[in-house]
């Protein structure tokens, strides 16, 4: 072994100089030399950079596909994590899957995860290569479909897994069905993909609860809609005696009660067995450009002027003085963030409720005026954006 030749090989690989790599190998450099601490072998380095020509030279010279040590990634994993599809395909064809240690999560699990962490076409193509090569999850890994739903990944990745044989009724290691996991997380896109693939919408977890029950309890209305349109059973009873409607009543979710077929809904005190904790923030930080915060103030002013104090309080359930106060604060009290370009204002839950109520009045109520330069559809969009954030 010649350390000078090895160093030349390392430098050539890092410089992505295929000619220099070939010369260093011809001069006797070790194809398994490590680049440095935590970076692994020169083969892993070349795979990480996506340099297929260099990978081929190193493999032909006898480079090993195992990780250089227990703390570094293998060449295959290095290529998967960077979504270098051609390198992954080459290494798989040379037997790299068999060289992966069983003590780590599988490269298949990593590939599924990376369609969420670093989404791009190459990540999906890399996952396809591994699926076509029949890559399998590791002994401690969840099934790929479960991993995908738990991340969550885009529908394209779910459809790819299903097209390569994933079971839409796959269960997690604790026996929770994939469709229940998706429903609990509010992932209506995943629920829809699973339903189209034939997943059992009435599948139950260990508590005997269905996807619909979990979606109702968490107020995930897009998921509820998808399940109801697919024909989910609203009368199903869990092991502890709960139904979807019972859960909606217990959480006083009146909109959901109507979705489930109720004709009348009130704030009834209904005891239920809860499987979720609901957060009720008492203060919220509004952030945005000054003109956006001032726009909210103008929305409140218009609604108040149109309705009058008494009608405002009757229609919105919020105090007119609170609405007037937050409108003034939106104009006068906002400050620029210390380490960012936006402006911000901390408001109470009641103040936020007043701002939202004003948006509702301009979007869907009898008030027809809108702030200068805006229209009703833009107010509807702003309300929808606020509601999405509040539902997270």
C-alpha positions in Angstrom: 0.0 0.0 0.0 1.3 3.4 -1.0 -0.1 6.3 1.1 0.8 8.8 -1.5 -1.1 6.9 -4.2 -4.1 6.5 -1.8 -4.1 10.3 -1.1 -4.0 11.0 -4.9 -7.0 8.7 -5.3 -8.9 10.5 -2.5 -8.2 13.8 -4.1 -9.1 12.6 -7.5 -12.4 11.3 -6.3 -13.2 14.5 -4.5 -12.3 16.5 -7.6 -14.5 14.2 -9.6 -11.7 13.7 -12.0 -12.3 10.3 -13.7 -9.0 10.3 -15.6 -7.0 11.0 -12.4 -8.9 8.3 -10.5 -8.0 5.7 -13.2 -4.3 6.8 -13.1 -4.2 6.5 -9.3 -5.7 3.0 -9.4 -3.3 2.0 -12.1 -0.5 3.2 -9.9 -1.6 0.9 -7.1 -3.9 3.0 -4.9 -6.2 1.1 -2.6 -9.8 1.2 -4.0 -11.1 0.8 -0.4 -9.2 3.7 1.1 -11.4 5.9 3.3 -11.9 9.5 2.6 -12.0 10.7 6.2 -13.9 10.3 9.4 -17.7 9.9 8.9 -17.4 10.1 5.1 -16.7 6.4 4.4 -14.8 4.9 1.5 -13.9 6.5 -1.8 -16.6 4.4 -3.4 -19.2 5.9 -1.0 -17.8 9.4 -1.8 -18.2 8.8 -5.6 -21.6 7.4 -5.1 -22.6 10.4 -3.0 -21.5 12.7 -5.8 -23.3 10.7 -8.4 -20.2 10.1 -10.5 -21.1 6.8 -12.2 -17.9 6.6 -14.2 -15.8 6.8 -11.1 -18.0 4.3 -9.3 -17.5 1.9 -12.2 -13.7 2.3 -12.1 -13.6 1.7 -8.3 -15.8 -1.3 -8.6 -13.8 -2.8 -11.4 -10.7 -2.3 -9.2 -12.2 -4.3 -6.4 -13.9 -1.7 -4.2 -16.2 -3.2 -1.6 -19.8 -2.3 -1.3 -20.1 -2.7 2.5 -19.8 0.4 4.7 -16.3 1.3 5.6 -17.2 1.1 9.3 -20.3 0.9 11.5 -20.7 4.7 11.5 -20.6 5.6 7.8 -23.0 5.0 5.0 -22.5 2.3 2.4 -22.0 3.3 -1.2 -25.6 2.3 -2.0 -27.1 4.3 0.8 -25.0 7.3 -0.1 -26.4 7.2 -3.6 -29.9 6.7 -2.4 -29.8 9.6 0.1 -28.7 11.9 -2.8 -31.2 10.3 -5.3 -28.5 9.4 -7.8 -30.7 7.0 -9.7 -28.2 5.7 -12.3 -25.6 5.0 -9.6 -28.2 3.2 -7.5 -29.2 1.1 -10.5 -25.6 0.2 -11.2 -24.8 -0.7 -7.6 -27.9 -2.8 -7.3 -27.1 -4.7 -10.4 -23.7 -5.4 -8.9 -25.2 -6.9 -5.8 -25.2 -4.0 -3.4 -28.5 -4.9 -1.7 -26.9 -8.0 -0.3 -24.1 -6.0 1.2 -26.3 -3.8 3.3 -26.0 -4.4 7.0 -29.1 -5.7 8.7 -28.4 -3.7 11.8 -29.6 -0.4 10.2 -32.8 0.7 8.6 -33.0 -0.5 5.0 -32.1 1.6 2.0 -35.7 1.1 0.9 -37.0 2.8 4.1 -34.6 5.6 3.5 -35.7 5.9 -0.1 -39.4 6.1 0.9 -38.6 8.8 3.5 -36.6 10.9 1.1 -39.6 11.3 -1.2 -40.9 13.4 1.7 -37.7 15.0 3.1 -36.2 15.9 -0.3 -39.0 15.6 -2.9 -37.9 15.7 -6.5 -38.3 13.4 -9.5 -35.0 11.6 -8.9 -36.1 10.5 -5.4 -39.2 8.8 -6.9 -37.1 7.3 -9.7 -34.6 5.9 -7.1 -37.5 4.4 -5.1 -38.7 2.8 -8.3 -35.3 1.2 -8.9 -35.3 -0.3 -5.5 -38.8 -1.6 -5.7 -38.1 -3.2 -9.1 -35.0 -4.9 -7.5 -37.3 -6.3 -4.8 -35.5 -4.4 -2.0 -37.1 -5.3 1.4 -37.5 -3.4 4.6 -35.1 -4.3 7.5 -36.1 -6.5 10.4 -36.9 -3.5 12.6 -38.5 -1.4 9.9 -42.2 -0.9 9.3 -43.6 -2.0 6.0 -42.8 0.6 3.3 -46.5 1.6 2.9 -46.7 2.3 6.6 -43.5 4.3 6.6 -44.9 6.3 3.7 -48.2 7.1 5.4 -46.4 8.0 8.7 -44.0 10.5 7.0 -46.3 11.5 5.1 -45.2 11.2 1.5 -46.9 12.6 -1.6 -49.6 10.5 -3.3 -47.2 9.7 -6.2 -45.0 7.8 -3.9 -47.9 5.9 -2.3 -49.2 5.0 -5.8 -45.8 3.7 -6.7 -45.6 1.5 -3.7 -49.1 0.1 -4.4 -48.3 -0.5 -8.0 -45.3 -2.6 -6.8 -47.5 -4.8 -4.7 -47.9 -3.0 -1.4 -51.1 -4.1 0.4 -53.5 -1.2 0.9 -54.7 -2.9 4.1 -51.1 -3.1 5.5 -50.9 -2.7 9.2 -48.3 -1.2 11.4 -46.4 -3.3 13.9 -49.0 -2.4 16.6 -51.8 -3.6 14.2 -53.0 -0.1 13.3 -54.2 -0.1 9.7 -52.5 2.3 7.2 -55.8 4.0 6.5 -56.3 4.7 10.2 -52.8 6.2 10.4 -53.6 8.5 7.5 -56.9 9.5 9.0 -55.4 10.3 12.4 -52.8 12.5 10.6 -55.4 14.3 8.6 -53.8 13.2 5.3 -56.9 13.1 3.1 -54.8 12.6 0.0 -53.4 9.3 1.4 -56.8 8.2 2.5 -58.1 8.8 -1.0 -55.2 6.9 -2.6 -55.7 4.0 -0.2 -59.4 3.9 -0.8 -58.9 3.8 -4.6 -56.5 0.9 -4.1 -59.2 -1.0 -2.3 -58.3 -0.4 1.4 -60.9 -1.6 3.9 -62.4 1.7 5.2 -63.9 -0.2 8.2 -60.6 -1.7 9.3 -60.1 -1.2 13.0 -57.2 -0.6 15.3 -56.6 -2.4 18.6 -59.2 -0.1 20.3 -61.8 -1.1 17.7 -61.9 2.3 16.1 -62.2 3.0 12.4 -60.6 5.7 10.3 -63.8 7.7 10.4 -63.9 7.6 14.2 -60.4 8.9 14.4 -61.0 11.6 11.8 -64.1 12.8 13.6 -62.4 13.0 16.9 -59.6 15.1 15.4 -61.9 17.3 13.4 -60.2 16.3 10.1 -63.0 17.3 7.8 -61.4 16.6 4.4 -60.7 13.1 5.6 -64.2 12.7 7.0 -65.6 13.9 3.6 -63.4 11.4 1.7 -64.5 8.5 3.9 -68.2 9.4 3.8 -68.2 9.8 0.0 -66.7 6.3 -0.1 -69.5 4.9 2.1 -67.9 4.7 5.5 -70.3 3.2 8.1 -71.4 6.0 10.4 -73.1 3.6 12.8 -70.0 1.4 13.5 -69.4 0.9 17.2 -66.0 0.7 18.8 -65.0 -1.7 21.5 -65.6 1.0 24.1 -69.1 1.8 22.7 -68.2 4.9 20.7 -69.7 5.8 17.3 -68.5 8.6 15.0 -71.6 10.7 15.9 -71.1 10.1 19.6 -67.5 11.3 19.3 -68.6 14.4 17.4 -71.1 15.3 20.1 -68.6 14.7 22.8 -66.2 17.1 21.3 -69.1 19.5 20.4 -68.1 19.5 16.7 -71.3 20.8 15.3 -70.2 21.0 11.7 -69.1 17.4 11.8 -72.5 16.4 13.3 -74.2 17.9 10.3 -71.8 16.0 8.0 -72.8 12.8 9.8 -76.5 13.4 9.2 -77.7 15.3 12.3 -80.5 17.8 11.6 -80.0 19.7 14.8 -76.8 20.2 16.8 -76.1 22.0 20.1 -73.3 22.2 22.7 -74.4 19.1 24.5 -72.4 17.7 27.5 -71.8 14.2 26.1 -69.2 11.9 27.9 -67.0 10.0 25.5 -63.8 8.0 25.7 -61.2 10.3 24.1 -58.1 9.2 22.3 -56.8 12.7 21.5 -55.8 15.9 23.3 -57.1 19.2 21.9 -54.9 22.3 22.2 -56.7 25.6 22.8 -54.2 28.4 22.3 -54.9 31.6 24.3 -52.5 33.8 22.4 -51.5 33.8 18.7 -48.7 35.6 16.8 -49.8 37.1 13.5 -46.9 37.6 11.1 -46.9 39.2 7.7 -46.2 42.4 5.8 -47.7 45.6 7.2 -50.2 45.9 4.4 -51.6 42.4 5.2 -52.1 43.2 8.8 -53.7 46.5 7.9 -55.9 44.6 5.5 -57.3 42.6 8.4 -57.9 45.8 10.3 -59.9 47.2 7.3 -61.9 44.0 7.1 -62.9 44.4 10.8 -63.8 48.0 10.3 -66.0 47.3 7.3 -67.9 44.5 9.1 -68.4 46.6 12.2 -69.6 49.6 10.2 -72.1 47.5 8.2 -73.5 45.5 11.1 -73.3 47.9 14.0 -72.2 46.9 17.5 -75.4 45.0 18.5 -75.8 43.0 15.3 -72.0 42.3 15.2 -72.2 40.8 18.7 -75.3 38.8 17.9 -73.9 37.4 14.6 -70.3 36.7 15.7 -70.6 36.1 19.4 -67.6 38.4 20.0 -67.6 41.8 21.7 -67.6 44.9 19.4 -65.1 46.6 21.7 -62.7 43.7 21.3 -63.0 43.9 17.5 -62.4 47.7 17.5 -59.4 47.2 19.8 -57.7 44.6 17.6 -58.3 46.6 14.5 -56.5 49.5 16.1 -53.7 47.3 17.3 -53.3 45.8 13.9 -52.5 49.3 12.6 -50.6 50.7 15.5 -48.9 48.0 17.6 -47.3 45.7 15.0 -43.5 45.5 15.1 -40.8 44.2 12.9 -39.4 40.9 13.9 -36.0 41.0 15.5 -34.3 38.6 13.1 -36.7 38.4 10.1 -38.2 40.6 7.5 -41.8 40.3 8.5 -43.9 42.3 11.0 -45.8 40.7 13.8 -48.4 41.2 16.5 -49.4 39.0 19.4 -53.2 38.8 19.9 -55.5 37.0 22.2 -57.7 34.2 21.2 -60.7 36.5 21.4 -59.0 39.1 19.2 -58.2 36.5 16.6 -61.8 35.3 16.8 -63.0 38.8 16.0 -60.7 39.1 13.0 -61.9 35.7 11.7 -65.5 36.6 12.3 -65.0 39.7 10.2 -63.5 37.7 7.4 -66.5 35.3 7.5 -68.9 38.3 7.3 -67.2 39.7 4.2 -66.8 36.3 2.6 -70.2 34.7 3.2 -72.4 37.2 5.2 -74.6 40.1 4.1 -71.7 42.6 4.2 -70.9 43.4 0.5 -68.1 45.9 0.9 -64.4 44.9 0.8 -61.2 46.8 1.5 -59.9 48.9 -1.4 -58.1 46.8 -4.0 -59.6 43.5 -2.9 -62.6 41.5 -3.9 -64.8 38.9 -2.2 -63.0 36.0 -3.6 -59.7 37.2 -2.2 -61.4 37.5 1.2 -62.6 33.9 0.9 -59.0 32.8 0.1 -57.7 34.7 3.1 -60.2 33.1 5.4 -59.4 29.6 4.0 -55.7 30.2 4.6 -56.4 31.2 8.2 -58.6 28.3 8.8 -56.0 25.8 7.4 -53.5 27.2 9.9 -55.9 27.1 12.8 -56.7 23.4 12.0 -53.0 22.3 12.2 
